[in-house]
Amino acid sequence: MTTENTNSSVDCAVECVNGCIKGDECPNEAYTQEASKFIENTSLDTMLEMAEEAVRKKMIARATEPRKWVMPEELEN
């Protein structure tokens, strides 16, 4: 995620690996707090159930979509 401010652009995925470089001015602070609340208030069992449901839905979606064939001439373009 890249964030913009009046002074510079920050690529959070690269520059904030060891912690946010903007501190209290971080535009992603709200997301961090929301994620922390979710982790704190949701049991591991519930998180695992959510993950299993997401995987199940993805498998069903893959199984129901038609196969896509790639022709050699399409690869050359």
C-alpha positions in Angstrom: 0.0 0.0 0.0 1.3 3.4 -0.9 0.2 6.4 1.0 0.5 10.0 -0.1 0.9 13.2 1.9 2.0 16.7 1.1 5.7 15.9 1.7 6.3 12.5 0.1 5.0 9.2 -0.9 5.5 6.2 1.4 5.4 2.6 0.2 4.2 1.0 3.5 5.0 -2.6 2.4 8.7 -1.7 1.9 9.4 1.2 4.2 7.4 0.2 7.3 8.6 -3.4 7.6 10.0 -2.8 11.0 7.2 -0.4 12.1 5.4 2.6 10.7 7.7 5.4 9.8 5.0 8.0 10.1 4.0 7.3 13.7 0.8 9.1 14.7 0.3 10.4 11.2 -0.1 6.9 9.7 -3.2 6.8 7.5 -3.5 3.1 8.1 -3.8 3.4 11.9 -7.5 2.9 11.8 -7.1 -0.5 10.0 -4.4 -1.5 12.5 -6.8 -0.8 15.4 -9.6 -2.6 13.7 -7.5 -5.7 13.1 -6.2 -5.6 16.7 -9.8 -5.5 18.0 -10.8 -8.4 15.7 -7.9 -10.5 16.9 -8.6 -9.7 20.5 -12.3 -10.3 20.4 -12.5 -13.3 18.1 -11.6 -16.8 19.2 -9.2 -18.9 17.3 -11.9 -21.5 16.6 -14.1 -18.8 15.0 -11.2 -17.5 12.9 -10.5 -21.1 11.7 -14.1 -21.6 10.8 -14.1 -18.4 8.8 -10.9 -19.5 7.0 -12.4 -22.9 6.2 -15.6 -21.3 4.9 -13.6 -19.0 2.6 -11.5 -22.0 1.3 -14.7 -23.9 0.7 -16.3 -21.1 -1.2 -13.2 -20.6 -3.3 -13.1 -24.3 -4.2 -16.8 -24.3 -5.2 -16.2 -21.2 -7.4 -13.2 -22.9 -9.1 -15.2 -26.1 -9.6 -18.2 -24.4 -11.2 -16.3 -22.1 -13.6 -15.5 -23.4 -17.0 -12.0 -24.6 -17.9 -9.9 -22.0 -19.7 -7.7 -23.4 -22.4 -4.6 -21.5 -23.5 -3.7 -22.0 -27.1 0.0 -21.8 -28.1 -0.6 -18.9 -30.4 -2.0 -16.9 -27.5 1.2 -17.4 -25.6 3.3 -15.8 -28.4 1.5 -12.5 -28.2 
